[in-house]
Amino acid sequence: MMRVKILGSGCAKCNQLYDAVKEVIAKEGINAVVEKVEDIQQIMAYNVMSTPALVVDEKVLSKGRIPSYDEIRELLTAKPQGCCCGTHGSKEKNSGGCCS
């Protein structure tokens, strides 16, 4: 399951991004849980200085704006870069050889 976080102080734009992400998840049938993060210390831990910010599986994908419906859908459905074991084509970290 995908973990999505909306970083922001609770301002109108932060709430708009939260609602937009929830809408995309519902309409596209994406298996995800959405969480609002309003604590400034937690937000700063992501090195985000302008909100709202969209974080998917601990990676900041957007900050300081509200992406369009299509962009949110693309961000939430993009295939991860690299391979399943994190070795990016090298078998040295994974003796099981998931990468080729």
RAJO-V83784 format. One record per residue. N is the residue number from 1. PHI is phi in whole degrees, -180 to 180 (NA if undefined). PSI is psi in radians with two decimals (999 if undefined). Layout:
n-><N & N>
phi-><PHI & PHI>
psi-><PSI & PSI>
//
This chain:
n-><1 & 2 & 3 & 4 & 5 & 6 & 7 & 8 & 9 & 10 & 11 & 12 & 13 & 14 & 15 & 16 & 17 & 18 & 19 & 20 & 21 & 22 & 23 & 24 & 25 & 26 & 27 & 28 & 29 & 30 & 31 & 32 & 33 & 34 & 35 & 36 & 37 & 38 & 39 & 40 & 41 & 42 & 43 & 44 & 45 & 46 & 47 & 48 & 49 & 50 & 51 & 52 & 53 & 54 & 55 & 56 & 57 & 58 & 59 & 60 & 61 & 62 & 63 & 64 & 65 & 66 & 67 & 68 & 69 & 70 & 71 & 72 & 73 & 74 & 75 & 76 & 77 & 78 & 79 & 80 & 81 & 82 & 83 & 84 & 85 & 86 & 87 & 88 & 89 & 90 & 91 & 92 & 93 & 94 & 95 & 96 & 97 & 98 & 99 & 100>
phi-><NA & -77 & -111 & -115 & -124 & -108 & -94 & 172 & -81 & 99 & -70 & -59 & -66 & -64 & -67 & -64 & -65 & -56 & -64 & -64 & -65 & -60 & -64 & -61 & -60 & -67 & -70 & -94 & 66 & -82 & -83 & -151 & -118 & -114 & -131 & -91 & -119 & -111 & -73 & -62 & -65 & -66 & -64 & -66 & -64 & -89 & 60 & -105 & -107 & -129 & -112 & -77 & -129 & -111 & -119 & -121 & 48 & 70 & -116 & -73 & -108 & -156 & -150 & 78 & -160 & -110 & -65 & -69 & -54 & -63 & -69 & -62 & -58 & -63 & -64 & -82 & -113 & -64 & -73 & -65 & -78 & 82 & -122 & -64 & -99 & 79 & -98 & 52 & 99 & -97 & -91 & -65 & -83 & -128 & -69 & -73 & 70 & -67 & -101 & -131>
psi-><2.37 & 2.47 & 2.08 & 2.34 & 2.42 & 2.02 & 2.25 & 2.88 & -0.03 & 0.21 & 3.00 & -0.76 & -0.63 & -0.74 & -0.63 & -0.74 & -0.76 & -0.86 & -0.72 & -0.74 & -0.76 & -0.68 & -0.81 & -0.79 & -0.77 & -0.84 & -0.58 & -0.07 & 0.63 & 2.32 & 1.66 & 2.72 & 2.40 & 2.37 & 2.42 & 2.35 & 1.95 & -0.16 & 2.15 & -0.62 & -0.73 & -0.69 & -0.77 & -0.45 & -0.40 & 0.06 & 0.68 & 2.15 & -0.29 & 2.27 & 2.82 & 2.77 & 2.56 & 2.13 & 2.21 & 2.12 & 0.84 & 0.26 & 2.17 & 2.08 & -0.34 & 2.49 & 2.56 & 0.17 & 3.00 & 1.90 & 2.76 & 2.92 & -0.86 & -0.67 & -0.71 & -0.79 & -0.77 & -0.76 & -0.64 & -0.31 & 0.03 & 2.46 & 2.45 & 2.57 & 2.66 & -2.76 & 3.12 & -0.51 & 0.01 & 0.21 & -0.09 & 0.88 & -0.21 & 2.42 & 0.00 & -0.56 & -0.38 & 1.83 & -0.24 & -0.29 & 0.73 & -0.40 & 2.60 & 999>
//
